[in-house]
Amino acid sequence: MTMPHTIRRALLLATLAATVLPIHAAAPRQCQQQTVQNMNFEMCLQPGAAFRHDLYLLSMNGQLLAGLVDDFAESVVLEHTVPEGPSIEFPLSRQAGGTVQITGGCVPVSKDDTEVARVCNFQWGKVQVIKDVRFEFN
């Protein structure tokens, strides 16, 4: 008994997808840590799969603060107003009184008109929490 043409074609496509698609999967996450005022800050690059955007992740003591897609990671301003009265706040949120900002970004570095790296810098209020974290592209 022979297989109908459409079933053979579906099996062939499934086999090709199973062997070719993993080649285009995203690379592993790259992370760098910096300690500031007894807090552990981490800047990570989660490379996108082929033809997908990269994601930049900023965390403090294992708590995600922001996830930024590469197109919008160059110049970032996050603002938080600390409410009056008791509240659960990050320690650095209380440094400026009522309102504090996280500013910075991950800016492209180019060579011969090609992006070869990104350098990330972030400041929380007056405190530099990520300084010159560099992610190289191959």
C-alpha positions in Angstrom: 0.0 0.0 0.0 1.4 3.4 -0.9 1.1 6.6 1.0 -1.0 9.3 -0.6 1.0 12.2 -2.0 -0.3 14.8 0.6 0.8 12.6 3.5 4.2 12.0 2.0 4.6 15.8 1.4 3.5 16.5 5.0 6.0 14.0 6.4 8.8 15.4 4.3 8.0 19.0 5.5 7.9 17.9 9.1 11.2 16.1 8.8 12.8 19.2 7.2 11.4 21.5 9.8 12.6 19.2 12.6 16.2 19.2 11.2 16.5 22.8 9.9 14.6 24.9 12.3 16.8 24.2 15.4 19.7 25.7 13.5 17.9 29.1 13.7 17.1 28.9 17.4 18.2 31.7 19.7 21.6 31.6 21.2 21.9 31.2 25.0 21.4 34.2 27.3 24.5 36.3 28.1 24.6 38.0 31.5 27.0 40.2 33.4 26.7 41.2 37.0 27.8 44.3 38.9 27.4 44.9 42.7 26.4 48.4 43.8 25.6 49.3 47.4 25.3 45.6 48.4 22.8 44.9 45.6 23.5 42.6 42.7 22.5 44.1 39.4 22.5 42.0 36.2 22.3 43.0 32.6 21.5 40.2 30.2 21.2 39.9 26.4 18.8 37.3 25.2 19.6 36.9 21.5 16.6 36.5 19.3 16.2 33.6 16.9 17.1 34.3 13.2 15.3 37.4 12.0 14.0 38.2 15.5 14.9 41.0 17.8 17.3 40.7 20.8 16.0 41.4 24.3 17.9 43.3 27.0 17.0 42.5 30.6 17.9 44.6 33.7 17.5 42.9 37.1 18.3 43.6 40.7 18.8 40.8 43.2 17.1 38.4 40.9 14.0 40.7 40.4 13.4 41.8 36.8 13.2 45.5 36.5 12.9 45.9 32.7 12.9 44.0 29.5 13.7 46.0 26.4 13.6 44.9 22.8 16.7 46.1 20.9 15.0 48.7 18.8 13.9 50.5 22.0 16.8 49.9 24.3 19.1 52.8 23.3 17.5 55.6 25.4 15.3 54.6 28.3 13.6 56.6 31.0 11.5 54.7 33.6 9.9 56.8 36.3 8.3 55.9 39.6 6.6 58.0 42.2 6.9 56.6 45.7 3.4 56.7 47.3 3.0 58.5 50.6 2.7 56.3 53.7 3.9 52.7 54.1 4.8 50.9 50.9 7.1 48.2 49.6 9.9 49.9 47.7 13.3 49.2 46.2 15.9 50.9 48.4 17.1 53.1 45.5 13.6 54.3 44.9 13.6 56.2 48.1 16.8 58.3 47.4 15.2 61.2 45.7 12.1 61.9 47.8 8.9 61.5 45.8 9.9 60.5 42.2 12.9 58.6 40.9 14.0 57.6 37.4 16.0 54.8 36.0 17.8 56.2 32.9 20.2 54.9 30.4 20.3 52.3 27.7 22.2 49.9 25.5 23.7 51.8 22.6 25.0 50.2 19.4 28.7 50.2 18.6 29.4 50.0 14.8 32.5 49.2 12.7 32.4 49.5 8.9 28.7 50.3 9.0 27.9 47.1 10.8 26.7 46.8 14.4 29.3 44.8 16.3 28.4 45.3 19.9 26.1 47.1 22.4 27.3 48.9 25.5 24.8 49.3 28.4 24.8 51.9 31.1 21.9 52.5 33.6 21.6 55.0 36.4 18.9 54.7 39.2 18.5 58.2 40.5 22.0 59.4 41.2 23.5 55.9 41.5 25.2 54.2 38.5 23.9 50.6 38.7 25.2 49.3 35.3 28.4 50.6 33.9 29.9 49.8 30.5 28.5 46.3 30.2 29.5 45.3 26.6 27.8 42.6 24.5 29.8 41.6 21.4 28.1 40.2 18.3 29.8 37.5 16.2 
